[in-house]
């Protein structure tokens, strides 16, 4: 009977200690994803009705620009 009590105590201790080791870095990455989403929305709006390879090239250039608005392609 004593062995079962020891095993139960170890399992219970592990369950109670698990939240202490949970990762807390996930919320820190959320703002970065949000700014990328905002950038994607802005580039998508600027792309207008471009289609195919023109749109693909424009989106690549717009998204890779470091904070600068993409130049208007003619």
C-alpha positions, 0 to 999 in steps of 0.5 A: 500500500505504501508504494501506491501512495508514493506513486500517487504523490509523485504523479500529483506533484507533477500535475501541480508543478506543470503550470510553473513550467509553462511557456510565457513567450507566446504573447510576445510574438503576437504583436509581430504577427499583427504588424505583419498582418497589417503590412499584408493588408496595406500591400493587398490594398495597394495591389488593387486589381493586379493579377498573376505575375504582376501581382506576385512581383508587386506583393513580393516587393511591397512585403520585403520593403522595410517600412517604406511604401512600395512604389507604384508600378505601371 
